[in-house]
Structures are given as C-alpha cells and as structure tokens.
C-alpha cells in the first residue's frame, strides 16, 4: 500500500473514510453547473483510507 506524505498529494475514490484529532467546519463549494459539494479540513494527525474504488477514472493526468 502506498502512503502519501507530500503537500498536494491526492486520493480519489467513491467512498473514503478519514480520522483526525480536529475537524474543521464544512464549506459548500461549486463543482459544475448547479452541482454542489462539501469541503472539510482535517488537522493534527489526519489519515484517510479508500473504502470503495472510483468506478469511472481516466488514466490521463
């Protein structure tokens, strides 16, 4: 299993579970058109794990 430590590293999945000592406020952000999403910050010893792999993921970077 790869562990990412660097600033800017991303993980992508359909279901991701995270744990942290402190969790920031939830912010609503715009995605595409009328679709909205939520953004949250995890602080102090945060760790995330993918529980369900993304189904539709292009190989392009």
C-alpha atoms as one frame of an Amber mdcrd trajectory, in Angstrom:
protein
   0.000   0.000   0.000   1.342   3.420  -0.958   1.392   6.092   1.744   1.392
   9.716   0.549   3.098  12.395   2.661   3.819  15.334   0.349   1.823  18.563
   0.034  -0.531  18.349  -2.953  -0.840  14.531  -2.965  -4.421  13.433  -3.706
  -6.502  10.314  -3.261  -9.608   9.585  -5.344 -12.386   7.119  -4.542 -16.157
   6.655  -4.312 -16.009   6.139  -0.537 -13.199   7.467   1.675 -13.034   7.244
   5.471 -10.904   9.738   7.409  -9.867  10.201  11.002  -8.221  13.189  12.688
  -7.887  14.824  16.077  -9.533  18.061  14.897 -12.084  18.546  12.113 -12.770
  21.988  10.634 -16.083  23.500   9.544 -17.878  22.207   6.447 -17.849  24.581
   3.455 -20.157  24.278   0.440 -18.255  24.627  -2.855 -19.366  24.783  -6.506
 -18.465  21.888  -8.774 -20.092  22.016 -12.221 -23.219  23.974 -13.065 -25.731
  23.640 -10.229 -23.927  20.736  -8.601 -22.538  21.451  -5.159 -20.046  19.620
  -2.980 -18.666  19.945   0.535 -15.094  20.648   1.594 -13.669  19.966   5.051
 -10.224  20.261   6.634  -8.752  17.558   8.865  -5.986  18.653  11.244  -3.493
  17.053  13.623  -2.509  13.512  12.706  -5.068  13.084   9.897  -5.321   9.808
   7.980  -7.648   8.765   5.126  -8.300   5.380   3.528 -10.245   4.444   0.368
 -13.093   2.035   1.135 -14.574   1.896  -2.370 -12.564   2.400  -5.560 -13.708
   5.034  -8.079 -15.586   3.353 -10.932 -15.028   5.878 -13.702 -11.474   7.159
 -13.589  -9.467   8.228 -16.628  -5.765   7.400 -16.840  -4.952  10.932 -18.034
  -3.036  13.179 -15.654
